[in-house]
């Protein structure tokens, strides 16, 4: 699984470029503070792949590595009703659904977004929801792709890439959460975000080594620190 080891943002050459970058970051943050999206109904696809006895997957497009993708996951209950999965039993898959599907759970899930600004030492924090954050990025023209870095103990670490193909940048988000708390209705998602990272630089953040296996789930990559 791909992961963000560090966000390499190129230095800005002149004061004009610094000013433009600062203005873009400030505008993004201001918009995020007031962003409010609406959940939408998600139809269960007819064609799904079986992952295990109850878990199914709709494969989505991938970003640089197949393990960083827009796949979504569904679970078949005892009543044979199939619904998107949101459960600590399937933490990686449930987090994928939160970021990819515009469902009520995403808009109900609190998210603390810490924007790491391009000038060293500067950052700003916004309290929002997963749904509002992703919707705000979608309105800019970004497509979300999700990958898990590590699941260990009570914590999940992952990376969300919000790719703007038209403008050639990504918002790169280092994600942490405690799935048992999150899907128990008491937790929140924390995201450390670098905005407007040139897409050509993002490829340097991917690592194809160090595969580890989570029991009964897909293989996830542990990133180099």
C-alpha angles and dihedrals in degrees: 000000000000120000143180110251093172135341110245109201115179118242115257114241105209142025090251092058091047090051093050092048092047092049092050091051092047091049091049092051093046091051093047092054091062099030114128120171130182125235118242134208113264117208116215107244119243094224115058134158119233112239098173136339093298106010121089133182137210103206113227133192116286133224118226092315126042089232091063104066151125096254118144130206137220136188130214113220131208089267089056090247111143118211138160109280120245107166140123086232088071102031101163094045093045091051089051089056092049091055100037105035121066092220131143092256090063093052091046095050113095117229130189109208117197110191112208103209123216093247109082115262096010120121140150131202128217127187110217140126131272091247095049092047095050093042090052089054093045089055088058088056099262126145118209123231121181132205133172120230102181142349112196136146107336097329136088122199122192147148130245118198116196102195123198104195095181095055100030102238141108135210102220116205127191104207129200130173144146104243096199090057095037096053090037088065098250107083138077139210120248119205129185106199135198109194129213097007108175108252092230088063094049094071089067089064095064122096123190097190138084102050115190129179126233109208112263093358140085122286116271127196123237110216125228112255 
